[in-house]
Amino acid sequence: QVQLVESGGGLVQPGGSLTLSCAASGTISINSMGWYRQIPGKHRELVAIISNGVNTFYGKDVEGRFTISKDKNTIYLQMNNLKPEDTDQYYCSVREVAAEYWGQGLQVNVSS
């Protein structure tokens, strides 16, 4: 059974930093891991993904501020220069060849 354990959300002031992590267990062969975010009532949007362990892709709103990295079956999202508009629920995603799994989500609040 695949399990995703997310950690690192919370409250931070504008301009601050947070690091999210997502540890996957029970997976067979991971194609990609990443983070998405969603405000209730809106679509889920890409934040960052890392595929084949090395190729990274970022959403246009976070490129240059966020960095995704991977160590074995754990990914990290270093978020710098956070803005109030980064406030959202962040979800970890793991994709295998024939399945996709989601974490339960972490709340990130950027506010003074």
C-alpha positions as protocol buffer text, in pm:
chain_id: "A"
residue {
  index: 1
  type: GLN
  ca { x: 0 y: 0 z: 0 }
}
residue {
  index: 2
  type: VAL
  ca { x: 140 y: 337 z: -100 }
}
residue {
  index: 3
  type: GLN
  ca { x: 166 y: 597 z: 173 }
}
residue {
  index: 4
  type: LEU
  ca { x: 271 y: 960 z: 149 }
}
residue {
  index: 5
  type: VAL
  ca { x: 377 y: 1145 z: 463 }
}
residue {
  index: 6
  type: GLU
  ca { x: 388 y: 1521 z: 424 }
}
residue {
  index: 7
  type: SER
  ca { x: 540 y: 1768 z: 667 }
}
residue {
  index: 8
  type: GLY
  ca { x: 657 y: 2126 z: 695 }
}
residue {
  index: 9
  type: GLY
  ca { x: 353 y: 2348 z: 642 }
}
residue {
  index: 10
  type: GLY
  ca { x: 269 y: 2641 z: 865 }
}
residue {
  index: 11
  type: LEU
  ca { x: 257 y: 3017 z: 902 }
}
residue {
  index: 12
  type: VAL
  ca { x: 532 y: 3242 z: 772 }
}
residue {
  index: 13
  type: GLN
  ca { x: 568 y: 3613 z: 711 }
}
residue {
  index: 14
  type: PRO
  ca { x: 599 y: 3754 z: 359 }
}
residue {
  index: 15
  type: GLY
  ca { x: 955 y: 3721 z: 239 }
}
residue {
  index: 16
  type: GLY
  ca { x: 1014 y: 3422 z: 462 }
}
residue {
  index: 17
  type: SER
  ca { x: 1096 y: 3061 z: 382 }
}
residue {
  index: 18
  type: LEU
  ca { x: 950 y: 2718 z: 444 }
}
residue {
  index: 19
  type: THR
  ca { x: 1051 y: 2369 z: 345 }
}
residue {
  index: 20
  type: LEU
  ca { x: 793 y: 2102 z: 269 }
}
residue {
  index: 21
  type: SER
  ca { x: 880 y: 1734 z: 258 }
}
residue {
  index: 22
  type: CYS
  ca { x: 698 y: 1427 z: 131 }
}
residue {
  index: 23
  type: ALA
  ca { x: 814 y: 1074 z: 203 }
}
residue {
  index: 24
  type: ALA
  ca { x: 669 y: 793 z: -9 }
}
residue {
  index: 25
  type: SER
  ca { x: 661 y: 430 z: 96 }
}
residue {
  index: 26
  type: GLY
  ca { x: 517 y: 120 z: -63 }
}
residue {
  index: 27
  type: THR
  ca { x: 582 y: 242 z: -417 }
}
residue {
  index: 28
  type: ILE
  ca { x: 717 y: 11 z: -686 }
}
residue {
  index: 29
  type: SER
  ca { x: 855 y: 239 z: -955 }
}
residue {
  index: 30
  type: ILE
  ca { x: 824 y: 615 z: -931 }
}
residue {
  index: 31
  type: ASN
  ca { x: 808 y: 816 z: -1253 }
}
residue {
  index: 32
  type: SER
  ca { x: 769 y: 1152 z: -1088 }
}
residue {
  index: 33
  type: MET
  ca { x: 703 y: 1320 z: -756 }
}
residue {
  index: 34
  type: GLY
  ca { x: 586 y: 1670 z: -704 }
}
residue {
  index: 35
  type: TRP
  ca { x: 379 y: 1934 z: -534 }
}
residue {
  index: 36
  type: TYR
  ca { x: 53 y: 2092 z: -639 }
}
residue {
  index: 37
  type: ARG
  ca { x: -156 y: 2352 z: -464 }
}
residue {
  index: 38
  type: GLN
  ca { x: -524 y: 2427 z: -452 }
}
residue {
  index: 39
  type: ILE
  ca { x: -748 y: 2690 z: -304 }
}
residue {
  index: 40
  type: PRO
  ca { x: -1090 y: 2546 z: -220 }
}
residue {
  index: 41
  type: GLY
  ca { x: -1319 y: 2589 z: -520 }
}
residue {
  index: 42
  type: LYS
  ca { x: -1035 y: 2634 z: -766 }
}
residue {
  index: 43
  type: HIS
  ca { x: -838 y: 2394 z: -981 }
}
residue {
  index: 44
  type: ARG
  ca { x: -526 y: 2224 z: -855 }
}
residue {
  index: 45
  type: GLU
  ca { x: -217 y: 2381 z: -1008 }
}
residue {
  index: 46
  type: LEU
  ca { x: 138 y: 2263 z: -1052 }
}
residue {
  index: 47
  type: VAL
  ca { x: 396 y: 2397 z: -811 }
}
residue {
  index: 48
  type: ALA
  ca { x: 694 y: 2176 z: -894 }
}
residue {
  index: 49
  type: ILE
  ca { x: 768 y: 1823 z: -1004 }
}
residue {
  index: 50
  type: ILE
  ca { x: 1080 y: 1614 z: -1042 }
}
residue {
  index: 51
  type: SER
  ca { x: 1076 y: 1328 z: -1291 }
}
residue {
  index: 52
  type: ASN
  ca { x: 1317 y: 1043 z: -1340 }
}
residue {
  index: 53
  type: GLY
  ca { x: 1492 y: 1173 z: -1033 }
}
residue {
  index: 54
  type: VAL
  ca { x: 1659 y: 1463 z: -1210 }
}
residue {
  index: 55
  type: ASN
  ca { x: 1432 y: 1662 z: -1441 }
}
residue {
  index: 56
  type: THR
  ca { x: 1254 y: 1948 z: -1267 }
}
residue {
  index: 57
  type: PHE
  ca { x: 958 y: 2159 z: -1378 }
}
residue {
  index: 58
  type: TYR
  ca { x: 805 y: 2458 z: -1201 }
}
residue {
  index: 59
  type: GLY
  ca { x: 485 y: 2653 z: -1213 }
}
residue {
  index: 60
  type: LYS
  ca { x: 533 y: 3000 z: -1361 }
}
residue {
  index: 61
  type: ASP
  ca { x: 435 y: 3170 z: -1035 }
}
residue {
  index: 62
  type: VAL
  ca { x: 706 y: 3002 z: -830 }
}
residue {
  index: 63
  type: GLU
  ca { x: 997 y: 2960 z: -1068 }
}
residue {
  index: 64
  type: GLY
  ca { x: 1307 y: 3126 z: -927 }
}
residue {
  index: 65
  type: ARG
  ca { x: 1171 y: 3120 z: -570 }
}
residue {
  index: 66
  type: PHE
  ca { x: 1100 y: 2751 z: -507 }
}
residue {
  index: 67
  type: THR
  ca { x: 1336 y: 2457 z: -548 }
}
residue {
  index: 68
  type: ILE
  ca { x: 1237 y: 2092 z: -557 }
}
residue {
  index: 69
  type: SER
  ca { x: 1484 y: 1817 z: -472 }
}
residue {
  index: 70
  type: LYS
  ca { x: 1471 y: 1442 z: -417 }
}
residue {
  index: 71
  type: ASP
  ca { x: 1653 y: 1199 z: -195 }
}
residue {
  index: 72
  type: LYS
  ca { x: 1550 y: 837 z: -252 }
}
residue {
  index: 73
  type: ASN
  ca { x: 1172 y: 838 z: -208 }
}
residue {
  index: 74
  type: THR
  ca { x: 1149 y: 1172 z: -32 }
}
residue {
  index: 75
  type: ILE
  ca { x: 1106 y: 1507 z: -200 }
}
residue {
  index: 76
  type: TYR
  ca { x: 1165 y: 1850 z: -57 }
}
residue {
  index: 77
  type: LEU
  ca { x: 1025 y: 2182 z: -164 }
}
residue {
  index: 78
  type: GLN
  ca { x: 1234 y: 2476 z: -50 }
}
residue {
  index: 79
  type: MET
  ca { x: 1014 y: 2784 z: -70 }
}
residue {
  index: 80
  type: ASN
  ca { x: 1188 y: 3121 z: -49 }
}
residue {
  index: 81
  type: ASN
  ca { x: 1064 y: 3477 z: -72 }
}
residue {
  index: 82
  type: LEU
  ca { x: 712 y: 3364 z: 7 }
}
residue {
  index: 83
  type: LYS
  ca { x: 425 y: 3591 z: -90 }
}
residue {
  index: 84
  type: PRO
  ca { x: 71 y: 3616 z: 48 }
}
residue {
  index: 85
  type: GLU
  ca { x: -55 y: 3468 z: -278 }
}
residue {
  index: 86
  type: ASP
  ca { x: 139 y: 3151 z: -201 }
}
residue {
  index: 87
  type: THR
  ca { x: -112 y: 3085 z: 77 }
}
residue {
  index: 88
  type: ASP
  ca { x: -275 y: 2759 z: -18 }
}
residue {
  index: 89
  type: GLN
  ca { x: -318 y: 2390 z: 52 }
}
residue {
  index: 90
  type: TYR
  ca { x: -18 y: 2203 z: -88 }
}
residue {
  index: 91
  type: TYR
  ca { x: -48 y: 1841 z: -200 }
}
residue {
  index: 92
  type: CYS
  ca { x: 226 y: 1587 z: -265 }
}
residue {
  index: 93
  type: SER
  ca { x: 184 y: 1370 z: -575 }
}
residue {
  index: 94
  type: VAL
  ca { x: 355 y: 1049 z: -673 }
}
residue {
  index: 95
  type: ARG
  ca { x: 312 y: 901 z: -1020 }
}
residue {
  index: 96
  type: GLU
  ca { x: 392 y: 547 z: -1119 }
}
residue {
  index: 97
  type: VAL
  ca { x: 336 y: 399 z: -1463 }
}
residue {
  index: 98
  type: ALA
  ca { x: -26 y: 307 z: -1400 }
}
residue {
  index: 99
  type: ALA
  ca { x: -124 y: 497 z: -1089 }
}
residue {
  index: 100
  type: GLU
  ca { x: -110 y: 833 z: -914 }
}
residue {
  index: 101
  type: TYR
  ca { x: -121 y: 895 z: -544 }
}
residue {
  index: 102
  type: TRP
  ca { x: -189 y: 1208 z: -343 }
}
residue {
  index: 103
  type: GLY
  ca { x: -105 y: 1317 z: 7 }
}
residue {
  index: 104
  type: GLN
  ca { x: -362 y: 1466 z: 240 }
}
residue {
  index: 105
  type: GLY
  ca { x: -230 y: 1817 z: 200 }
}
residue {
  index: 106
  type: LEU
  ca { x: -44 y: 2076 z: 401 }
}
residue {
  index: 107
  type: GLN
  ca { x: -162 y: 2427 z: 473 }
}
residue {
  index: 108
  type: VAL
  ca { x: 83 y: 2707 z: 403 }
}
residue {
  index: 109
  type: ASN
  ca { x: -15 y: 3054 z: 522 }
}
residue {
  index: 110
  type: VAL
  ca { x: 188 y: 3359 z: 427 }
}
residue {
  index: 111
  type: SER
  ca { x: 77 y: 3655 z: 631 }
}
residue {
  index: 112
  type: SER
  ca { x: 214 y: 3938 z: 838 }
}
